[in-house]
Amino acid sequence: MPEQTGRTFVITGANSGIGLGAAKALAGKGAHIVLAVRNTAKGDEAAKAIGGDTEVRRLDLADLASVRAFALQTRGDIDVLINNAGVMNVPLQHTADGFEMQIGTNHLGHFALTNLLLPQIKDRVVTVASGAHRFGKIRLDDLNWEQGYKRHAAYGQAKLANLLFMAELQRRLDEAGSSVRSVGAHPGWAATNLQSRSGSRVEDTLMGIGNRLFAQTGDMGAEPTLFAATQDVPGSSYAGPDGRFEMRGHPTLVSRSKAATDERMARELWTLSERLTGVSFPREAVPVL
């Protein structure tokens, strides 16, 4: 990874897991890191562990008022926005705005944040997805699972939404003549606390055993994110581990499902996301070539 001195990275959920791993590595290369976290006390602890040039700011992606406040209070240029924070396989819950928690946090919160910050972003947006996108299906007529909630399917939908958002953002940036890139990454199987909040003691226990036996570290899981954030990769590319089934290994560009490249669905999801969040693509303000 090249030196990052003088560059600013905003990382959501940077106080733990792969977000923390990415923040450590980038700070070690001289970057200024904005830890955008829901719990600022935990963010302060993480900043101490990271060292370097860090700043902790509150952001709750499950509350659009918090997202708007964060964007409004953000000053100066941002080189890279890393949309990393997320929830996984949780019991039915709702955000402050009434969205199902997984689509609301993983997709809609980041959708709003990205578009609100886009005029200040100079290099790229990295959206962290998951191999779980491969079993995801976008329910345009019931995005919030009002008709029979299935938490694993809801997670797959949210991760597929991440990749459709990534691709549609790049299409819009290209159409606007912008130099900003939209790229994606996934960590493979990384041992983080993301997998321990399912609400099922049995599932959490099994995931814990799997983490100990098979998973790579959070720092290793952060490598695809770092690759997507700092290497000269084309827009709409997707990074992941190079090992078997993309579960472990070093970062490389990887494929995604056919559903994740569905341009019509990407446009329709974008339109719906604009309506739900009240936030639109700032065509007139993005940096141009």
N, C-alpha and C positions, 0 to 999 in steps of 0.2 A: 504494500500500500504506500503510495507516495506521501510526502509531507503535506499536512493540511493546515499549516500555520496561516492565520488570517482568514480562514473560512469558518462559517457559522453553520452548525447542524442543529435543527430542532428535532428531537426524538421523543415521540409519545411513548409512555410506559417505560421510561429509561431507568427506573429504580430497581428493576429486577430482570432476570432471564436474559433473553437475547438482546433486549434493549440496553440493559446494563453492560453486557459484553461488548456491544457496538460502541457505546459511549466511552468505555475504558480504552478501547483500541484507538478511537478517533482522537480522544484527548491526549493519548500518548504520542500522537503524531502532530500535536500542536493546535488542534481545532478548538474553537469555542463551542461548548456544548450547552444547549438549552434543554434541561430535563423537564419535559412537560408531563406532569404527574398529578394523579388525583389526590394522593396523600403527600403533602409537602414535607412532613416530618420524615417519612421514609425516603423522600427525595433528597433531603439534607444528608441523611446517613449515606445514601448512595454517592452523593457528590464528594463527601469526605473520602470514601473508598476509591473513587475515580481519580481524585487529585486534578491537577491541571486547571484549565480555564473553564469553569462550569457556572451555570446559573439555574436555579430551581424555580419553576413557576407552576402554578396550579392550573390543571386542565382536567375537566371531567367530560369525557366524550359521550357519556350517557345523559348529558344535559346541554342542549343547544345554547342556552343562555351562557353557560360556562365557556363553550366553544367560541361564541361571539365576543365575550369579554376578553378571552385570551388573544384573539386576533386583533381586537381593537387596541389592546395594550402592547402589541408587538411593534417595536420600532426598528428601523434599519433593514438592511438586506439579509436575506436568508439564502445561503448557498444550496443547502439540501434539507428537505423535509422528509423525515423517515416516519411513515405511518406504521408504527409497530405495535401499539397497545391493542389488547383484545381480551375477550372472554371465550371460554370453550366448553361446550356441552353442559351448560348450566341449566338448572330447573327453570321453569317458566317464570320470568321476571320481566319488568317493563322499565324503560328509561323514564326520566322526568317528563319527557314529551309523549309518553304512551307507546313507544315503539317496543317490539320484542327486543330483549336485551342484546342478543347476539348480532342481529342485523343493525340494531340501533348503535351499538358501540363500535363493532368491527367495520361496518360500512358507512352508515349515515353520518356518524360523528366525524369520521375522517373525510367523508365527502364534503361536508360543510367546512371543516377546518382548511382543507386544501384549497377550495375555491376562494375562501376569505383571505388566505395568505398569498395566493398565487401572484398578485402584483409585486410582491416582495421577494419571490423565489427566483434566483438567477441561474441555477444549474439544473436541478432535477428534483423529482418527487419519487421516493421509493415506497412502495406499498407492500407490506409483508402479508403474504397469503399462506397457503398450506396445501399439502397433497390431498387434504380432505376436499378440496374444490372438485375433485374428480367424481365424487358421488353427490355433488350439490345440484340443485335445480332451483331456478328462480321462479317464485310464485308471484307473478305480477298482480294477480287478483287477490292474493292473501299474503303479502310480504311479511306481515306481522303475526302470522300463525294464529289467527282468531278462530280458525276451524281445525281444531285438533293439533296440539303442539307435540312435536317430536324433536327433542333437543339435539340429537346427533344430526338429523336432517337439517335442522335450523343452522347448525354450525357449518355444514357443507354449503348451504345456501349463502351464508355470510362470506365464506372464503371464495366462492365462485364470484360473488358480487365484487370482491376486492379486485379480482383479475379483470372482470368486465369494466370496472371503473378505471383501472390502469390503462387499458387499451383505448377506451373512449376518450380519456383525458389526452392521450397522445394524439389521437385523431384530431381533436379540437385544437390542440397546440399547433399541429402541422397546418391546419386550415387557417389559423391566425398568423402563420409565419413566425412562430415563436422559436427561440433557441432552447427553451426548457424541454427536458426529457422526462417522460413518465415511464418508470421501470418497476419490476416486481421482483420479489425474492421469497423463498421459503426455507426454513431451517432444517428440514428433515425431521428426525426424531431427536429432539434436544431435551435434556432433563431440566425442566423449569417448573415453577409452581402453577403454570397454566393448567396442567392436567389434574390438579388436586381439588377442584372446586365444582365437581359434577353434582354434588348433593347425594351421591351414592357412596356409602362407605366401602362397599365391595369393589366398585369401579375404581375409586380413588386408590384402594389398596393394591389392586392389580396393576394400575398405572405406575404406582410407586415401585413395585417389583420390576416392571418392565424398564423403568428409568434406570434402576440400578444395574440391570443385566445387559441392556441393549442400547440405551441412549448415549449419545455423545454429550459433552458438556455444553452449558449455555454459551460459553465463549466460542466453542467450535460451531455451534448452531448459528452464531452471529456472523460467521464468515460469508455466507451468501448475501446477507444484507450489506456488509462492508464492500463486497465485490460489486454489487449493484450500485452502491452509493459513490464509489471512488474510481472505478475502472471505466475505460472508454468503451462502453457498451451502447448499442443502438437503442433508440426509444422503443418502448413496448416489448423489450426483452425481459426474460424471466430467469433468475438465477436460483440454483439449488445445489445440494451436495452431489458429488460425482460417483458415489458408491451405489451398490445394488439397491434397486427400488427407490433411489434418491433418499435413503434414510440416514446415511452417514457419509462423511468424506469431505473433500475440499470443494470449493465453489466452482461451478461452471454454468454455462447457459443450458437450460433444460426446456423440455416441451411442456405443453399444457393440454388440457382436454379440448375436444372439439367445441364443447359448450362454452369454454372460456374465450373462444375466438369468434363467437357469434355476433357479428356487427349489428344486426337488427336488435337483438336482445340487449346489447350494450347501450344502444341509443334509447330504447324504451325504458331500461332501468335508470338511465341518467335523467330522463324526463320525469319519471316518478320520484326520483330522489330530490330533484329540484322542487317538486311540488310539496313533498313531505317536509323538507328542511327550510324552504323559503330562500335557498341560496343558489345562485346561478353562476355559470362560467363567466369570468370578467374579461370578455373578449377584448375590450378596448384598452386593457391595462397590462397585459402580459408582455414580458420582454420579447423583442423581435430580433430576427437575425440581422 
